[in-house]
């Protein structure tokens, strides 16, 4: 299988006030197409930082990220934006635009790419149907439950046919029953549609469902297991 | 992202903060309304004055007057009634020259005393120069010795039918001669004609407030041959003619007279108005700049509130220039609405002011005669230049002040923007 994401000796140092904090201290990781990878670890172990670097939202202090064998440090702002269009992000706090309806939120990522109105509307409806939210698509985020909002976020992430999904604590903010439903959804997407998924989580249950588990501690990968 | 989507996204963001957006727009409205109201009013005033002046004196005329006059300067020779001969002898391009004598006198009518301006002219010549204004509405303008011609506002000062002097009336005109002792000089004449109403200002030309007597009578009555001005009628109003005759007259009088052309006066007035317009637009422009600062302030606040939203947009792959365009579009929409409403309300304001007459509404003729002053109403004029200029200015100011916040928004780092609380 082709390598879709590769991290080579990634280091990231933040300045917290005047104190440098090493969030990543030399991480190496390869993710193959079709993988379902869970990244586990306590708070501050560097999992979200790793996700941001892989998702081209942030730049490493040292080391390189390759996406489909392209070194993303060589890309300019516009090329990075183009790259992000093909990466599906799902965040812990959903990050939907509050004034837009569920359908409009999904449409937005397609509007950014440049799809016409009727085309993207049709696709947004299909995606919302995939995540089981078709009948709620004209509601705004404030009118939806946490689980429903996360489904909208997943539908949005799936728009534009992403190379892979990056999920940062997707179940961290919803109850366990809904979390299970979300997990099932993600798992199905991976198994049926072959969507490569990288999930950052605290949740052991998610980890146990994943095909591969990576354990992080203090900015390093300490364990990498194929389930 | 296509233009439509950018605009509708920007519009959605504005709609979300209606009150704030309306207050920001109000700033632009006030600025643009001030510009449009002041300039259309000033344009109306300028048009009115120009029209009135054109009525008041023919463009084919020159006004010759003694040099110095008000404000002193070197002493000049007096201008005499007979000097018209000198001017007429210049010949080429000069059709006629008429001397005008003026003196402030009193007349008695209907038991009251009025202060009036008595003008001595050669009726026949004066008629050839001002063929459209020195025209009788009642009676006939005849050069009989004791004939008196009066302006329309002397005849009916309040324009309500209260006639104080009419054709056929005998009038006593009096002035006080002071040489050691005071001595009243009185001239008695009969009104033979009332001029038709002229309206407007008079520089050299006939006036609604004038009382005219034949020049020979005036020379005797005023006990002098000095005249205040000589009006010269030219054959045409070409600039070359005006310039050459002006020079010839100055030369003939050894540069001791000043020559003013009606056209030159109109030019001066136009240039004065251009300056006034510039000044007014400047004042109003300042209020628009204040509105611009308001836009900038609001957009920086909005930028902070929407930092996370910008982070999301960037995570979804929106390019920096698209974020920039969204913020600039918000400013363009505000500028567009502000300008449109501003122009409409400025225009409305100018018309209300003109109708109600808060700002003068009428202009009083400088001539402080007892008879009522000439009234001129001003109709505001909105020229295409002012219209388009105000529109463009409103939008440009809005956009300029939005550039910095929009640029900052576009440069936000996605990961930091997403983390922003």
Interface residues (C-beta under 8 A of the other chain):
Chain A: X52 X55 X57 X58 X77 X78 X81 X82 X83 X84 X85 X86 X89 X91 X95 X96 X97 X99 X100 X108 X109 X111 X112 X113 X114 X156 X160
Chain B: X1 X2 X5 X9 X12 X13 X16 X308 X309 X311 X312 X313 X314 X315 X316 X317 X318 X319 X320 X322 X413 X414 X415 X418
